[in-house]
Amino acid sequence: MSICERCGGGLLEGAAFCHLCGAPAGASGASPPWRDETSCAEGPAAAGHASSPPPAPSPPPASLPGPGGGPVGPRPPVTKTSGWAVSSLVLGVLSFMCLPLLGGILAIVFALVARSRIRDSRGEQGGGGFATAGLALGIVNLAVLLALAALAVPWSIHFLGKTRTVTRTLSPQGAERVVAELRMRSGRLSVEGGAEGLFEGTFTFNVRDWEPSVDYSVRGEEGRLAVVQGGDWWASTFWLVRNDWHVRLAGSMPLELRADLAGAEGVFRLQDLALRSLKVESGSGGMDIDLSGEMPDLGSIEIGQGSGGVRLDLRGTYAPYVRLDVENASGRTEIDLRGRWQGGLWGRVDSGSGDVYLYLPQDVGVRVRVRMGSGRLRVQGMTLDSSDRDGAVYVNAAFRESPVTLQLEVECSSGGISLAAGD
């Protein structure tokens, strides 16, 4: 096989021109016939041979072939969503649900940071729509809060007045026993014994319409007392309001006490009263109840709490059989039962979300049935007696030996339960 002197490629046998570069066979450095006008007559047509120019060289591939043989183009840059933008949107939504002020401020701050970083990333970060939505939600939330504040301030000025203190007193008027009802919607209530007559009340408030009404009537041997807060619940802003009740009741008069505290805090120091029954209902606000005195007539205790802590002290002396019912939807529940029990007790403690602490005596028999949803059970000074689908039963050392027994049913949906028997 001959070699082309121009391109170095192999010449086909009998070919007059190189099939690679078109140079005449045996020519050195000559131009192809279709590019050299002077050689047209001497080209392959003159020699009686038909020829066509070789195909133009293929352009270099734009990319390397892929695993399957096909070309793989350049990959576009991967765009990541900015975490600041997503956080801004989430906070903007939460500002209308549970974080009205803080959530709106953080949504705006996070949105501004996200927009700045997206702009500086040159396409590497995305999420501009999330940041814009979070920014809009935060601005709208703050605007709504400012509008509400602008309405609340003059509203408060209209309803709030000078702080006043009024005092009311009552005598028994021939009554041998009393049923007292206290209804308070907001503020702080304290109740104790020590009244010279039947009732002494000191009320301090700064909402014009919140002066309480005091009504008392006697039918036969029973007196009925009702102390009710005046005005409307929504009359003023809560951070400027003041409403304090200090109530004293006669210690020697047999008493049935009921208190309805919608959003008020209650402190009850009732150890000096001749209490027969106690019922306290509260929507929100803590309750601290002391029943640690001599209670020869106490037969019923009923406490209902919506949101807040409950503390109940039963370290006194209790002659009759006592029924106890405590329900707390949300908050800590603490009950001390280390008193002197002569007639026994049956109690129910129901907690929605919050820890329950029971302090139990060791000189009388105690039986506690526990039902739990989620949480931790801590037991001290008691042993497991039985367990079934209805819960676990714990008893102390005096159970089945003592003539007096405290029976308790404790149920907690979400929160811990602590049982401690001993001094």
BELHU-V774868 format. One record per residue. N is the residue number from 1. RES is the residue in three letters. PHI is phi in radians with two decimals (none if undefined). PSI is psi in degrees with one decimal (* if undefined). Layout:
N&RES&PHI&PSI, N&RES&PHI&PSI
This chain:
1&MET&none&133.9, 2&SER&-1.42&157.6, 3&ILE&-1.96&133.7, 4&CYS&-1.23&127.7, 5&GLU&-1.34&-10.6, 6&ARG&-1.62&-47.7, 7&CYS&-1.95&-10.8, 8&GLY&1.45&5.1, 9&GLY&-1.44&163.3, 10&GLY&-1.34&138.9, 11&LEU&-1.68&136.2, 12&LEU&-1.19&150.4, 13&GLU&-1.17&124.9, 14&GLY&1.49&2.0, 15&ALA&-1.38&139.7, 16&ALA&-1.52&-19.8, 17&PHE&-2.31&154.9, 18&CYS&-1.29&128.0, 19&HIS&-1.33&-5.2, 20&LEU&-1.69&-50.0, 21&CYS&-1.97&-10.3, 22&GLY&1.45&6.2, 23&ALA&-1.29&145.5, 24&PRO&-1.06&145.4, 25&ALA&-1.12&129.8, 26&GLY&1.52&-3.9, 27&ALA&-1.48&149.3, 28&SER&-2.16&113.0, 29&GLY&1.36&5.0, 30&ALA&-1.34&152.4, 31&SER&-1.39&152.8, 32&PRO&-1.05&150.5, 33&PRO&-1.12&-31.1, 34&TRP&-1.37&-6.8, 35&ARG&-1.86&-12.6, 36&ASP&-1.95&105.0, 37&GLU&-1.14&-28.0, 38&THR&-1.29&-16.3, 39&SER&-1.83&8.7, 40&CYS&-1.10&-40.0, 41&ALA&-1.22&-25.3, 42&GLU&-1.73&8.2, 43&GLY&-1.38&-166.1, 44&PRO&-1.14&-27.5, 45&ALA&-1.16&-39.5, 46&ALA&-1.18&-29.7, 47&ALA&-1.47&-3.4, 48&GLY&1.51&18.1, 49&HIS&-1.98&130.3, 50&ALA&-1.48&136.6, 51&SER&-2.58&152.8, 52&SER&-2.23&149.6, 53&PRO&-1.10&145.4, 54&PRO&-1.14&156.1, 55&PRO&-1.13&146.7, 56&ALA&-1.12&144.7, 57&PRO&-1.05&140.0, 58&SER&-1.24&142.3, 59&PRO&-1.19&153.0, 60&PRO&-1.09&144.5, 61&PRO&-1.10&144.0, 62&ALA&-1.25&-22.0, 63&SER&-2.73&165.9, 64&LEU&-1.28&150.0, 65&PRO&-1.18&147.3, 66&GLY&-1.44&-178.3, 67&PRO&-1.07&-31.5, 68&GLY&-1.56&5.0, 69&GLY&1.72&-19.9, 70&GLY&-1.44&158.4, 71&PRO&-1.26&144.8, 72&VAL&-1.97&115.4, 73&GLY&-1.36&173.3, 74&PRO&-1.15&134.8, 75&ARG&-1.36&137.6, 76&PRO&-1.26&152.3, 77&PRO&-1.12&140.3, 78&VAL&-1.39&127.0, 79&THR&-1.73&124.8, 80&LYS&-1.79&139.5, 81&THR&-1.30&131.5, 82&SER&-1.18&128.7, 83&GLY&-1.15&-31.3, 84&TRP&-1.10&-39.0, 85&ALA&-1.16&-44.1, 86&VAL&-1.11&-42.9, 87&SER&-1.10&-37.0, 88&SER&-1.10&-43.3, 89&LEU&-1.13&-43.1, 90&VAL&-1.09&-45.2, 91&LEU&-1.14&-35.0, 92&GLY&-1.10&-38.8, 93&VAL&-1.21&-43.2, 94&LEU&-1.15&-24.9, 95&SER&-1.12&-22.1, 96&PHE&-1.68&-1.8, 97&MET&-1.96&-55.9, 98&CYS&-2.45&-6.7, 99&LEU&-2.23&70.5, 100&PRO&-1.12&-36.3, 101&LEU&-1.79&-54.3, 102&LEU&-1.09&-42.4, 103&GLY&-1.09&-39.6, 104&GLY&-1.14&-42.2, 105&ILE&-1.13&-47.0, 106&LEU&-1.15&-34.6, 107&ALA&-1.08&-40.9, 108&ILE&-1.18&-45.9, 109&VAL&-1.08&-46.7, 110&PHE&-1.12&-36.8, 111&ALA&-1.14&-42.1, 112&LEU&-1.13&-40.8, 113&VAL&-1.12&-43.0, 114&ALA&-1.09&-45.2, 115&ARG&-1.10&-38.5, 116&SER&-1.15&-43.8, 117&ARG&-1.23&-36.3, 118&ILE&-1.13&-40.7, 119&ARG&-1.13&-37.8, 120&ASP&-1.44&-10.8, 121&SER&-1.42&-10.9, 122&ARG&1.00&45.9, 123&GLY&1.59&-4.0, 124&GLU&-1.39&-21.6, 125&GLN&-2.12&143.9, 126&GLY&-2.18&-167.2, 127&GLY&1.75&20.4, 128&GLY&-1.08&-32.5, 129&GLY&-1.16&-39.2, 130&PHE&-1.08&-44.7, 131&ALA&-1.10&-41.2, 132&THR&-1.13&-41.7, 133&ALA&-1.13&-42.4, 134&GLY&-1.11&-39.3, 135&LEU&-1.11&-42.7, 136&ALA&-1.14&-42.2, 137&LEU&-1.12&-41.1, 138&GLY&-1.12&-41.4, 139&ILE&-1.16&-42.5, 140&VAL&-1.13&-39.8, 141&ASN&-1.08&-46.3, 142&LEU&-1.14&-36.0, 143&ALA&-1.13&-40.6, 144&VAL&-1.12&-42.8, 145&LEU&-1.11&-40.3, 146&LEU&-1.13&-38.5, 147&ALA&-1.15&-41.0, 148&LEU&-1.14&-40.2, 149&ALA&-1.12&-38.7, 150&ALA&-1.12&-30.5, 151&LEU&-1.42&-33.2, 152&ALA&-1.26&-35.2, 153&VAL&-1.10&-54.0, 154&PRO&-1.13&-31.5, 155&TRP&-1.10&-41.8, 156&SER&-1.16&-41.5, 157&ILE&-1.07&-34.6, 158&HIS&-1.20&-41.1, 159&PHE&-1.60&-29.3, 160&LEU&-1.37&142.1, 161&GLY&-2.33&-163.9, 162&LYS&-1.24&141.7, 163&THR&-1.13&129.1, 164&ARG&-2.14&153.0, 165&THR&-2.29&122.3, 166&VAL&-2.14&152.2, 167&THR&-2.22&136.9, 168&ARG&-2.26&140.3, 169&THR&-2.34&150.3, 170&LEU&-2.45&150.7, 171&SER&-1.87&161.9, 172&PRO&-1.10&-30.5, 173&GLN&0.99&42.7, 174&GLY&1.54&-1.9, 175&ALA&-1.31&144.8, 176&GLU&-1.76&-19.6, 177&ARG&-2.59&159.3, 178&VAL&-2.37&140.2, 179&VAL&-1.95&114.6, 180&ALA&-1.95&135.2, 181&GLU&-2.22&126.8, 182&LEU&-2.06&122.4, 183&ARG&-2.15&113.8, 184&MET&-2.34&134.3, 185&ARG&-1.70&-32.0, 186&SER&-2.68&142.6, 187&GLY&2.18&-145.4, 188&ARG&-2.43&129.7, 189&LEU&-2.03&131.7, 190&SER&-2.21&132.9, 191&VAL&-2.23&135.8, 192&GLU&-2.70&175.0, 193&GLY&-1.58&-173.5, 194&GLY&1.83&7.2, 195&ALA&-1.28&140.9, 196&GLU&-1.26&-38.1, 197&GLY&-1.74&-129.4, 198&LEU&-1.62&-40.1, 199&PHE&-2.58&137.2, 200&GLU&-2.37&123.1, 201&GLY&-2.26&131.6, 202&THR&-2.06&122.7, 203&PHE&-2.15&123.7, 204&THR&-2.08&124.6, 205&PHE&-2.67&160.4, 206&ASN&-2.26&11.6, 207&VAL&-1.77&126.5, 208&ARG&-0.99&-38.6, 209&ASP&-1.59&3.5, 210&TRP&-1.63&9.7, 211&GLU&-1.12&126.6, 212&PRO&-1.32&153.9, 213&SER&-1.71&140.4, 214&VAL&-2.11&114.2, 215&ASP&-2.10&137.7, 216&TYR&-2.52&135.8, 217&SER&-2.51&156.0, 218&VAL&-2.18&128.9, 219&ARG&-2.22&109.6, 220&GLY&1.17&-121.9, 221&GLU&-1.71&-0.5, 222&GLU&-1.89&127.6, 223&GLY&-1.74&143.6, 224&ARG&-2.14&121.8, 225&LEU&-2.04&132.0, 226&ALA&-2.32&121.5, 227&VAL&-2.05&116.1, 228&VAL&-2.22&131.5, 229&GLN&-1.20&136.1, 230&GLY&-1.51&176.8, 231&GLY&1.36&-169.4, 232&ASP&-1.86&154.4, 233&TRP&-1.10&-38.4, 234&TRP&-1.69&23.1, 235&ALA&-1.19&-27.1, 236&SER&-2.57&175.1, 237&THR&-1.37&142.4, 238&PHE&-1.28&-30.1, 239&TRP&-1.36&-8.3, 240&LEU&-1.92&-7.3, 241&VAL&-1.43&151.8, 242&ARG&-2.40&128.9, 243&ASN&-2.68&97.8, 244&ASP&-2.07&127.8, 245&TRP&-2.00&131.9, 246&HIS&-2.15&109.8, 247&VAL&-1.99&132.3, 248&ARG&-2.08&139.8, 249&LEU&-2.18&159.1, 250&ALA&-1.18&134.8, 251&GLY&-1.40&-24.3, 252&SER&-1.64&-9.5, 253&MET&-1.52&122.9, 254&PRO&-0.95&130.7, 255&LEU&-2.33&134.9, 256&GLU&-1.95&116.0, 257&LEU&-1.96&131.1, 258&ARG&-2.26&135.6, 259&ALA&-2.34&130.3, 260&ASP&-2.04&107.4, 261&LEU&-2.03&97.6, 262&ALA&-1.09&-55.2, 263&GLY&-2.36&23.5, 264&ALA&-1.76&158.2, 265&GLU&-1.64&138.1, 266&GLY&-2.13&132.3, 267&VAL&-2.17&118.4, 268&PHE&-2.09&113.4, 269&ARG&-1.89&87.2, 270&LEU&-1.90&15.2, 271&GLN&-1.19&-17.0, 272&ASP&-1.75&7.4, 273&LEU&-1.78&152.5, 274&ALA&-1.52&69.4, 275&LEU&-1.42&134.2, 276&ARG&-1.80&-37.4, 277&SER&-2.70&154.2, 278&LEU&-2.42&130.9, 279&LYS&-2.38&121.6, 280&VAL&-2.25&126.7, 281&GLU&-2.11&135.3, 282&SER&-2.51&137.5, 283&GLY&-1.43&-49.8, 284&SER&-2.64&140.8, 285&GLY&2.19&144.7, 286&GLY&-1.33&158.0, 287&MET&-2.28&130.1, 288&ASP&-2.18&111.5, 289&ILE&-2.13&122.7, 290&ASP&-1.95&113.2, 291&LEU&-2.13&40.8, 292&SER&-1.56&7.3, 293&GLY&-1.56&-162.9, 294&GLU&-1.38&116.5, 295&MET&-2.14&77.6, 296&PRO&-1.30&-15.0, 297&ASP&-2.08&-0.4, 298&LEU&-1.24&121.4, 299&GLY&-2.15&-16.1, 300&SER&-2.58&133.2, 301&ILE&-2.31&122.7, 302&GLU&-2.32&122.5, 303&ILE&-2.29&128.0, 304&GLY&-2.23&124.5, 305&GLN&-2.24&132.9, 306&GLY&-1.47&-52.7, 307&SER&-2.62&117.8, 308&GLY&2.48&170.0, 309&GLY&-1.47&152.8, 310&VAL&-2.24&125.9, 311&ARG&-2.19&124.8, 312&LEU&-2.24&122.3, 313&ASP&-1.87&113.6, 314&LEU&-2.15&63.2, 315&ARG&-1.91&27.4, 316&GLY&-1.72&-152.6, 317&THR&-2.05&126.6, 318&TYR&-2.24&114.2, 319&ALA&-1.44&-49.6, 320&PRO&-1.43&175.2, 321&TYR&-1.28&127.2, 322&VAL&-1.88&136.8, 323&ARG&-1.91&127.5, 324&LEU&-2.12&130.9, 325&ASP&-2.41&111.9, 326&VAL&-2.17&127.8, 327&GLU&-2.32&125.4, 328&ASN&-2.31&114.2, 329&ALA&-1.23&-40.6, 330&SER&-2.66&115.5, 331&GLY&2.48&171.9, 332&ARG&-1.36&137.2, 333&THR&-2.11&120.9, 334&GLU&-2.24&121.0, 335&ILE&-2.26&124.6, 336&ASP&-1.88&112.7, 337&LEU&-1.89&22.0, 338&ARG&-1.51&50.3, 339&GLY&-1.75&-168.2, 340&ARG&-1.81&109.8, 341&TRP&-1.84&119.6, 342&GLN&-1.78&-23.9, 343&GLY&-2.04&-7.3, 344&GLY&1.61&179.1, 345&LEU&-2.69&142.7, 346&TRP&-2.12&128.4, 347&GLY&-2.41&152.4, 348&ARG&-2.25&128.8, 349&VAL&-2.18&118.7, 350&ASP&-2.16&119.9, 351&SER&-2.14&130.5, 352&GLY&-1.37&-65.2, 353&SER&-2.42&115.1, 354&GLY&2.62&158.1, 355&ASP&-1.42&148.0, 356&VAL&-2.07&128.0, 357&TYR&-2.12&121.8, 358&LEU&-2.08&123.9, 359&TYR&-1.87&117.2, 360&LEU&-2.03&150.7, 361&PRO&-1.34&164.9, 362&GLN&-2.03&-8.1, 363&ASP&-1.62&-7.8, 364&VAL&-2.17&157.7, 365&GLY&-1.22&137.8, 366&VAL&-2.29&131.4, 367&ARG&-2.28&122.2, 368&VAL&-2.19&124.2, 369&ARG&-1.75&127.7, 370&VAL&-2.00&130.6, 371&ARG&-2.18&128.5, 372&MET&-2.28&145.6, 373&GLY&-1.62&-70.1, 374&SER&-2.45&137.5, 375&GLY&2.54&-175.8, 376&ARG&-1.95&136.5, 377&LEU&-1.82&127.0, 378&ARG&-2.11&126.9, 379&VAL&-2.23&131.4, 380&GLN&-2.40&128.0, 381&GLY&1.34&14.6, 382&MET&-2.40&159.2, 383&THR&-2.19&155.6, 384&LEU&-1.33&122.1, 385&ASP&-1.67&-40.7, 386&SER&-2.83&164.8, 387&SER&-2.63&132.8, 388&ASP&-2.62&-166.3, 389&ARG&-1.19&-17.8, 390&ASP&-1.58&1.5, 391&GLY&2.20&-176.1, 392&ALA&-1.87&141.0, 393&VAL&-1.94&126.9, 394&TYR&-2.07&142.1, 395&VAL&-2.31&157.6, 396&ASN&-1.69&-179.0, 397&ALA&-1.19&-27.3, 398&ALA&-1.47&-6.0, 399&PHE&-1.15&140.0, 400&ARG&1.27&-5.2, 401&GLU&-1.91&-32.2, 402&SER&-1.51&142.0, 403&PRO&-1.26&-14.5, 404&VAL&-1.97&136.5, 405&THR&-2.31&139.3, 406&LEU&-1.82&117.6, 407&GLN&-1.85&126.6, 408&LEU&-2.33&139.6, 409&GLU&-2.02&119.0, 410&VAL&-2.11&124.9, 411&GLU&-2.29&131.9, 412&CYS&-2.38&120.1, 413&SER&-1.33&-45.3, 414&SER&-2.54&105.6, 415&GLY&2.57&168.6, 416&GLY&-1.55&158.7, 417&ILE&-2.20&131.4, 418&SER&-2.15&123.3, 419&LEU&-2.02&123.0, 420&ALA&-2.34&115.6, 421&ALA&-1.84&130.0, 422&GLY&2.43&175.3, 423&ASP&-1.33&*
